[in-house]
Amino acid sequence: MKDKLYLYIIVGTILVRYLLIPFFDIHPNLILLLETLPFILSAILLYRVAVAHAKPYKSFWLLLSLGSLFFATANVTWVVYEIWFSIEAPIPSISDIFWSLQNITYVTALVYLLMRDRSIYRSIRFLFDTAIVLITAGALSWEFIIFPYMDYFFNTTSLWGVLVTTIYPVTDLAMLMCIFMLYYTNRFPYSKQVFMSIIAGMIVFILGDTLYLSQVIYGTYAIGSWIDPLFNITVLLLAYAGVRSTQTKLRTVSLAQKKETSTRKIKYVLPYSCLIMLLALTVQRFELITADLIIIASLVTILLIIVRQVIVLQENDTLMLKLQEALQRAEYLALYDPLSKLPNRRYFEMHATKLIERSKGNESENNSFALLFLDLDRFKFVNDSYGHDVGDALIEGVAERISSLADERHFISRMGGDEMTVLFQGYQSEEELMQFSHRIIAEVGRPFQFGDIQFEIGVSIGISIYHQDGVTVTELLKNADVALYQAKALGKGRAVFYSNPFIKNKG
């Protein structure tokens, strides 16, 4: 519902902005200041989103927030020209510097995402690829956009104006490249909805930049133009993406995720196609028939080197993919139980230790958690009566049933044999712990059916609470085990707290 409301606000804001275009001639500065409000709102929202994120994603949202702030500053600067200096703002002006800074900031944010979690060598390679594309973009912009209008530019502005104006097409092409690479390298850590909102915002921004530059070239741009609301759409979509990012879980971005062969190859298209385009433009500079043999041989050699390099990089990527998959399999075997597919004892101890360290680092907050120690009743009887195959199937079935009751607050693991644990974070009371334990007992207690065999089995649970019943993993396990033993002694199929005075006195 909130998402729809936000989208309605975006649409309503843009409609109002277009309806205000006729009033620009009457109150241009007032309307321009009102137009600044979406950028300020976007900067504030994106800053709050950044604060809500941990590293490394905090920097990404901070950069987007800074971009919105630059745009707002550019608008205010334009108004200062009109009101403070009582002159019409020139094109380009100081406002263009801030707009250019917004472009640079957006590119920096996207490049930051692309370089996240890369090794130093991969980062250097990516920077070189980026430099190749930017050089090519600058050369093509000069050749086909700026150079044909050089007389106009130098007659209407200075060399500084030419440089500022050139930033728009170069950074726009860089943004397109980054979006392209983020999609095809699968390095965007958020949901598809968040990604599509950012893509839509960036594309609208690039469209606005292109139209603005074309109007500047032909001398038809004026503040209040119909293209100005496009930039409102951009910052509002980015703010919407930021809000959505705080409501969804981060995706695990793995270098070993398999992509289609054509998708994996696509990352080589940009830098090497750029080089080929520049070579083609170089060839245009002279007649191939009269060209020196050395020049022709050099061009052919460069093309062969490009093909060879692409083949080598593809081979390296294939080997890296296999290595990453092998490392992931090794990590899985080291941290997970192959039978139940649950985290094993080692992973449990690592996670519990992390919770304890986090609690020590934030003593002002309530970081207490509970340890539920589970043991199946009459499991040995099942193994002895029906065989280990049925016993293994039973462990799998119990793990699935307990997992079906869990949410993000629960960390379930198999300690070995028929023993399992649940780390319960964020519980509100001991009553909630007992209610969850009873749900486990009821769920596990439902009949199991394995082929022609049907039987019921129970589970007993011992509960210890961090701080109250222990401050180390060893103490919590020991005291939960004591409570589990008492649950067995009381008739099985029940949950018992270690904090029970009878248990502690008996221990």
C-alpha positions in Angstrom: 0.0 0.0 0.0 2.9 2.4 0.9 4.6 1.6 -2.4 1.4 2.5 -4.4 1.0 5.7 -2.4 4.6 6.7 -3.1 4.1 6.1 -6.8 0.9 8.2 -6.7 2.9 11.0 -5.1 5.5 10.8 -7.9 2.9 10.9 -10.7 1.0 13.7 -8.9 4.2 15.7 -8.4 5.2 15.4 -12.1 1.6 16.3 -13.3 1.6 19.4 -11.1 5.0 20.4 -12.4 3.9 20.2 -16.0 0.7 22.2 -15.2 2.9 24.9 -13.7 4.9 25.4 -16.9 2.5 28.2 -18.2 3.1 30.1 -14.9 6.9 30.3 -15.3 6.6 33.5 -17.3 4.7 35.1 -14.4 6.6 33.8 -11.4 9.7 32.0 -12.8 11.9 32.2 -9.6 9.1 31.1 -7.3 8.3 28.1 -9.5 11.9 27.2 -9.8 12.3 27.2 -6.0 9.2 25.0 -5.7 10.7 22.7 -8.3 13.7 22.4 -5.9 11.6 20.7 -3.2 11.6 17.2 -4.8 15.4 17.3 -5.0 15.7 18.3 -1.3 13.1 15.6 -0.3 15.1 13.0 -2.4 18.4 14.1 -0.7 16.9 13.7 2.8 15.2 10.3 2.0 18.3 8.9 0.4 20.5 10.1 3.3 18.1 8.3 5.7 18.3 5.2 3.6 22.1 5.4 3.7 22.1 5.6 7.5 19.8 2.6 7.6 22.4 0.5 5.6 25.6 -1.0 6.8 28.8 -0.8 4.8 29.5 -1.2 1.9 26.1 -0.1 0.6 25.9 3.0 2.8 28.3 4.8 0.5 26.2 4.0 -2.6 23.1 5.7 -1.2 25.1 8.6 0.3 26.4 9.3 -3.2 22.9 9.3 -4.7 21.8 11.6 -1.9 24.7 13.9 -2.7 23.7 13.9 -6.4 20.2 15.2 -5.4 21.7 17.8 -3.2 23.9 19.0 -6.1 20.9 19.4 -8.3 19.0 21.4 -5.6 22.1 23.6 -5.2 22.2 24.2 -9.0 18.5 25.3 -9.0 19.1 27.7 -6.1 22.2 29.1 -7.7 20.1 29.8 -10.9 17.6 31.7 -8.8 20.4 33.7 -7.1 21.5 34.9 -10.6 18.0 36.2 -11.2 17.2 37.7 -7.8 20.6 38.7 -6.2 22.5 39.8 -9.4 19.4 40.7 -11.4 20.8 39.1 -14.5 19.7 36.2 -16.6 21.7 33.1 -15.8 24.2 32.4 -18.6 24.6 29.0 -20.3 26.8 27.5 -19.0 26.9 29.0 -15.5 27.8 28.0 -12.0 24.6 26.0 -12.0 26.0 23.8 -14.8 29.0 23.1 -12.6 26.7 21.6 -9.9 24.7 19.8 -12.5 27.9 18.3 -13.8 28.9 17.3 -10.3 25.5 15.5 -10.0 26.4 13.5 -13.2 29.9 12.7 -11.8 28.4 11.6 -8.5 25.9 9.3 -10.1 28.7 7.7 -12.2 30.8 7.3 -9.1 28.0 5.6 -7.2 27.4 3.1 -10.0 31.2 2.4 -10.4 31.4 1.9 -6.6 28.8 -0.8 -6.8 30.6 -2.5 -9.7 33.9 -2.5 -7.9 32.4 -3.8 -4.6 34.0 -7.1 -3.3 36.5 -7.2 -6.2 40.1 -8.1 -5.7 42.7 -5.4 -6.3 43.6 -6.9 -9.7 40.0 -7.1 -10.8 39.5 -3.6 -9.6 42.4 -2.3 -11.6 41.2 -4.2 -14.7 37.8 -2.7 -14.3 39.2 0.8 -13.9 41.2 0.3 -17.2 38.0 -0.9 -18.9 36.2 2.1 -17.6 38.9 4.5 -18.8 38.8 3.0 -22.3 35.0 3.5 -22.5 35.2 7.1 -21.1 38.0 8.0 -23.5 36.0 6.6 -26.4 32.9 8.3 -25.2 34.8 11.6 -25.0 36.3 11.1 -28.4 32.9 10.3 -30.1 31.2 13.2 -28.3 34.0 15.5 -29.6 33.8 14.1 -33.1 30.0 14.1 -33.6 28.6 16.5 -31.1 31.0 19.1 -30.0 33.4 19.6 -32.9 30.6 20.2 -35.5 29.3 23.0 -33.3 32.7 24.5 -32.2 32.0 27.8 -33.9 28.7 28.1 -32.0 30.3 27.1 -28.7 33.2 29.5 -28.9 30.9 32.3 -30.2 28.5 31.9 -27.2 30.8 30.7 -24.4 34.3 30.2 -23.2 36.6 27.2 -23.2 35.5 26.5 -19.7 31.9 26.4 -20.9 32.9 23.9 -23.6 34.5 21.7 -20.9 31.5 21.9 -18.6 29.0 21.1 -21.4 31.1 18.2 -22.6 30.8 16.5 -19.3 27.1 15.7 -19.9 27.4 13.3 -22.9 30.5 11.7 -21.5 29.0 10.9 -18.1 25.7 9.9 -19.6 27.5 7.3 -21.7 29.4 6.2 -18.6 26.1 5.8 -16.7 24.7 3.7 -19.5 27.8 1.5 -19.4 27.6 1.0 -15.7 23.9 0.1 -15.8 24.7 -2.4 -18.6 27.6 -3.9 -16.6 25.5 -4.1 -13.3 22.9 -6.1 -15.1 25.1 -8.5 -17.1 27.5 -9.1 -14.2 24.7 -9.7 -11.8 26.3 -7.4 -9.2 23.3 -5.5 -8.0 22.5 -6.6 -4.4 18.9 -5.6 -4.2 15.6 -6.9 -5.5 14.6 -6.6 -9.2 12.0 -3.8 -8.3 14.8 -1.7 -6.7 17.1 -2.2 -9.6 14.4 -1.4 -12.2 13.5 1.8 -10.3 17.2 2.9 -10.4 17.5 2.0 -14.1 14.3 3.9 -15.0 15.6 6.9 -13.0 19.0 6.9 -14.7 17.6 6.5 -18.2 15.1 9.4 -17.7 18.1 11.4 -16.4 20.2 10.6 -19.5 17.2 11.5 -21.7 16.8 14.8 -19.9 20.6 15.5 -20.2 20.5 14.7 -24.0 17.5 17.0 -24.6 19.0 19.8 -22.5 22.3 19.6 -24.4 20.6 19.6 -27.8 18.5 22.7 -26.8 21.6 24.4 -25.6 23.4 23.7 -28.9 20.5 25.1 -30.9 20.0 28.0 -28.5 16.4 27.1 -27.6 16.8 26.2 -23.9 15.1 28.3 -21.3 14.5 27.6 -17.6 11.1 26.1 -17.2 11.4 24.0 -20.3 9.2 20.9 -20.6 12.4 18.8 -20.2 13.1 20.1 -16.6 10.5 17.8 -14.9 12.4 14.8 -16.3 15.0 15.4 -13.6 12.3 15.5 -10.9 11.2 12.0 -12.1 14.8 10.8 -11.7 15.4 11.9 -8.1 11.9 10.7 -7.1 12.5 7.3 -8.6 15.9 7.0 -6.9 14.3 8.0 -3.6 11.6 5.3 -4.2 14.3 2.7 -4.9 16.1 3.7 -1.7 12.9 3.3 0.4 12.2 -0.1 -1.2 15.8 -1.2 -0.5 15.3 -0.9 3.2 12.2 -3.1 3.0 13.8 -6.1 1.2 16.6 -8.4 2.0 20.0 -8.1 0.3 20.6 -10.7 -2.4 23.8 -12.7 -2.0 25.9 -11.7 -5.0 28.2 -14.6 -5.9 30.9 -14.5 -8.5 30.2 -18.2 -9.1 26.6 -17.6 -10.1 26.1 -19.2 -13.5 25.0 -17.0 -16.3 24.4 -17.7 -20.0 27.5 -17.9 -22.1 26.5 -14.8 -24.1 25.9 -12.9 -20.8 29.3 -13.7 -19.4 31.0 -12.6 -22.7 29.1 -9.3 -22.8 31.5 -7.6 -20.4 34.2 -7.8 -23.0 32.1 -6.1 -25.7 32.3 -2.5 -24.3 36.1 -2.0 -24.0 37.1 -3.9 -27.1 34.3 -2.6 -29.3 35.4 0.9 -28.2 38.9 0.1 -29.4 37.6 -1.2 -32.7 35.5 1.9 -33.2 38.5 4.1 -32.6 40.5 2.1 -35.0 37.8 2.4 -37.6 37.8 6.2 -37.1 41.6 6.1 -37.5 41.3 4.3 -40.8 39.0 7.0 -42.0 41.8 9.5 -41.6 43.7 8.1 -44.5 43.2 6.3 -47.8 43.7 2.5 -47.1 44.9 1.9 -50.7 47.8 4.4 -50.2 48.5 3.4 -46.7 51.9 2.2 -45.7 52.3 -1.5 -45.3 53.5 -1.1 -41.7 50.4 0.8 -40.8 48.1 -1.9 -42.3 50.1 -4.7 -40.6 49.9 -2.8 -37.3 46.1 -2.5 -37.6 45.7 -6.2 -38.4 48.0 -7.1 -35.5 46.0 -5.0 -33.1 42.8 -6.7 -34.2 44.4 -10.2 -33.7 45.6 -9.2 -30.3 42.1 -8.1 -29.3 40.6 -11.5 -30.4 43.4 -13.4 -28.6 42.9 -11.3 -25.4 39.1 -11.9 -25.4 39.7 -15.7 -25.7 42.2 -15.7 -22.9 39.9 -13.7 -20.6 37.0 -16.0 -21.3 39.2 -19.0 -20.5 40.3 -17.3 -17.2 36.7 -16.6 -16.3 35.7 -20.2 -16.8 38.6 -21.4 -14.6 37.6 -18.8 -12.0 34.0 -19.9 -12.1 35.0 -23.5 -11.4 37.3 -22.4 -8.6 34.6 -20.3 -7.0 32.1 -23.2 -7.2 34.7 -25.6 -5.6 35.3 -23.1 -2.8 31.6 -22.7 -2.2 31.1 -26.5 -2.1 34.0 -26.8 0.4 32.5 -24.0 2.5 29.1 -25.7 2.5 30.6 -29.0 3.6 32.5 -27.2 6.4 29.5 -25.3 7.7 26.4 -27.5 6.9 25.2 -30.9 7.8 24.8 -32.9 4.6 21.9 -34.9 5.9 19.5 -32.3 7.4 20.9 -29.4 5.2 21.0 -27.4 8.5 24.1 -25.5 9.8 26.4 -27.9 11.7 27.9 -27.5 15.2 30.8 -25.5 13.9 28.5 -23.0 12.2 26.3 -22.8 15.3 29.3 -22.0 17.5 30.4 -19.3 15.1 26.9 -17.7 14.9 26.4 -17.9 18.7 29.9 -16.3 19.3 29.0 -13.5 16.9 25.7 -12.8 18.7 27.6 -12.6 22.0 30.2 -10.2 20.6 27.5 -8.1 19.1 25.8 -7.9 22.5 29.0 -6.9 24.2 29.5 -4.1 21.7 25.9 -2.8 22.2 25.3 -3.2 25.9 22.8 -0.3 25.9 20.5 -2.3 23.7 18.6 -5.5 24.5 20.6 -8.1 22.6 19.7 -11.1 24.7 18.9 -14.3 22.9 17.8 -17.8 23.9 19.2 -21.2 23.1 16.7 -24.1 22.6 18.4 -27.5 22.8 16.3 -30.2 21.1 16.6 -34.0 21.4 14.2 -36.5 19.8 12.5 -38.9 22.1 12.7 -42.7 21.2 15.0 -42.0 18.3 17.2 -45.0 19.2 14.2 -47.2 19.1 13.4 -46.0 15.5 17.0 -46.7 14.4 17.1 -50.1 16.0 13.6 -51.1 14.8 13.4 -49.7 11.3 17.1 -49.2 10.3 19.3 -46.3 9.8 17.7 -45.4 6.4 14.5 -44.6 8.2 16.4 -42.9 11.0 18.1 -40.6 8.4 14.8 -39.9 6.7 13.3 -39.0 10.1 16.2 -36.5 10.8 15.5 -34.9 7.4 11.7 -34.7 8.1 12.2 -33.2 11.6 14.6 -30.6 10.2 12.1 -29.6 7.5 9.2 -29.3 10.0 11.3 -27.1 12.5 12.5 -25.0 9.6 8.9 -24.4 8.5 8.2 -22.7 11.8 11.3 -20.4 11.8 11.7 -16.9 10.6 14.6 -14.4 10.4 14.9 -14.5 14.2 15.7 -18.2 14.4 19.0 -19.9 13.6 18.5 -23.7 13.4 21.4 -26.2 13.5 22.1 -29.9 13.9 24.6 -30.7 16.6 24.9 -34.3 15.7 22.8 -37.5 16.1 19.3 -36.5 17.0 20.2 -33.3 18.7 19.4 -29.9 17.2 19.5 -26.3 18.4 17.6 -23.1 17.8 19.0 -19.7 18.6 16.1 -17.3 19.1 16.9 -13.6 18.8 14.5 -10.8 19.5 12.0 -12.7 21.7 9.7 -10.5 23.9 9.2 -12.8 26.9 9.8 -16.2 28.3 6.2 -16.9 27.5 7.0 -16.4 23.8 9.9 -18.8 24.0 7.6 -21.4 25.6 4.9 -20.9 23.0 7.5 -21.4 20.2 8.8 -24.5 21.9 5.2 -25.9 22.1 4.8 -25.3 18.4 7.9 -27.3 17.7 6.7 -30.1 20.0 3.3 -30.2 18.3 4.8 -30.1 14.7 7.4 -32.8 15.4 4.7 -34.9 17.2 2.6 -35.3 14.0 2.8 -38.8 12.5 5.6 -39.5 10.0 5.0 -41.7 7.0 7.9 -43.4 5.3 6.6 -45.8 2.6 4.5 -48.3 4.5 5.9 -47.3 7.8 4.0 -44.8 10.0 5.0 -43.8 13.5 5.0 -40.9 15.9 8.0 -39.4 17.7 8.4 -36.7 20.3 10.9 -34.0 21.1 12.1 -32.6 24.4 13.6 -29.1 24.7 15.9 -27.4 27.2 16.1 -23.6 27.2 18.9 -21.4 28.4 19.0 -17.6 28.1 22.0 -15.4 27.4 23.2 -13.3 30.3 20.7 -15.0 32.6 22.0 -18.6 32.2 25.4 -18.0 30.8 27.7 -15.6 29.0 29.6 -18.0 26.8 28.6 -20.5 24.2 29.9 -23.4 26.4 27.9 -22.2 29.4 24.7 -21.8 27.4 25.0 -25.3 25.8 25.8 -26.9 29.2 22.9 -25.3 31.0 20.5 -25.9 28.1 21.6 -29.6 28.2 20.8 -29.7 31.9 17.3 -28.3 31.2 16.9 -30.9 28.4 17.8 -33.7 30.8 15.2 -32.4 33.3 12.6 -32.3 30.5 13.3 -35.9 29.7 13.1 -36.8 33.4 9.7 -35.2 33.7 8.2 -37.4 31.0 9.6 -36.2 27.7 7.7 -34.2 25.1 8.0 -30.9 27.0 10.1 -27.8 27.3 11.9 -26.7 30.5 13.9 -23.5 31.3 17.3 -23.8 33.0 16.2 -20.8 35.1 13.8 -23.1 37.0 15.2 -22.9 40.6 14.7 -26.7 41.0 17.0 -27.4 38.1 19.8 -25.0 39.2 19.7 -26.3 42.7 19.8 -29.8 41.5 22.7 -29.0 39.1 
